[in-house]
Amino acid sequence: MKYKSFAVFILTHGRPDNVVTLRTLLKAGYTGKYYLIIDNEDKKAEQYYENFGDHVIMFDKKEMSQRFDTGDYSEERRSIVYARNASFDIAKEIGVDYFLQLDDDYNSFGVRFSRENTLKQYAIKDFDRLCDGMLDFLEVTGAKTVCLSQGGDHVGGITGRWGQGLIRKVMNSFFFKTDNPMTFVGRINEDVNTYTTL
């Protein structure tokens, strides 16, 4: 990778034996640093440490809940938003300049392209190169974040959303520069809340 000071953060909770994204990431040829980000309210935390050792980083969920607007008065903390916001502190603590946030349940990474008037896909085999390209894009745009598209963004094929090019919607796979932080808001739909307000 061109960007040596980079890590992938897989945000996970309650499924130490089924972190699908890690298998998918390694199968896609990723060779860089990665960490599983868990919270101190996860009843399976010990099993994460047993399975993944030094690749696990824990944060204080209740403390993080007091640092941003959850958008409600509930004491409920079942949401990825806490891990999303904790990631910036974690990135500083471990000394990386860039990081990628991924959910823990991705089963494929692919590239979509037009051929013979249809939308085709092939599996990513060099995830390091993909990360370098996305980080170049992040630097050139000066954006707070850039993201990979999702399967739903390609519904309708060539004549659907795919043909529209870049869109403002950002979800699920966030590339960040550590010294250009942002705060996710809302316990529910934190990604949509954040990209519409920022």
Steps between C-alpha positions, in 0.01 A plus 500: 500500500604855427338624823703324770331677793160340438278243672167335442261512796230234503225617735351194665292387795384163629625269228866412551459174307335663200693811394421447133668823388844391619489182291374699201767767545786249512356308204497830308877527546525751785846486663497804730414562864153414625321521833168379633340785694282377786332671795532426871133395517552204268438179695721309255799732532723230648431275204601778260834525680540121489425488127682812382750600772676832436264578212224589750456853637233579759341836576271624779150512353329695779773763502472537123120535528548824692706665225243539220127541439331161488178661381283350773468463877533123505764331714518232229846474345453233235642691205818520293515878545710473817770300324490735202575799722754315716703411190655846473646479852615145435674603177688773687595263782647239265665767284342449157440790264214334311246229572207319346189410701318183396201321650565136593269322255634568146522192282644656183696793359463553127546743215206581273551587134307532177536235232270415211238741633473323836653553842761237583700433815830339588636423844772721649829313521726794600327679786821687580486669159133583551583667834781702342261624230230594750751682721631689197139599431453608863811719480416657164140585594569622853176322598436392858451146372466296184327164483462197278160461342262225615315239300179700523671792327511287184136399482372567151834425336652743250181703466450516878694685766837364381488728196459809719861483620595637841226555754501670840370193682776343709451182702668191641859534372646829620855607409626769739804717559564488875572871533179595315242351741123518488230403746221258417165595653195298597473155649276387213601554134824669601639488147202672335471753784863589460528530124186713484614737777863526387 
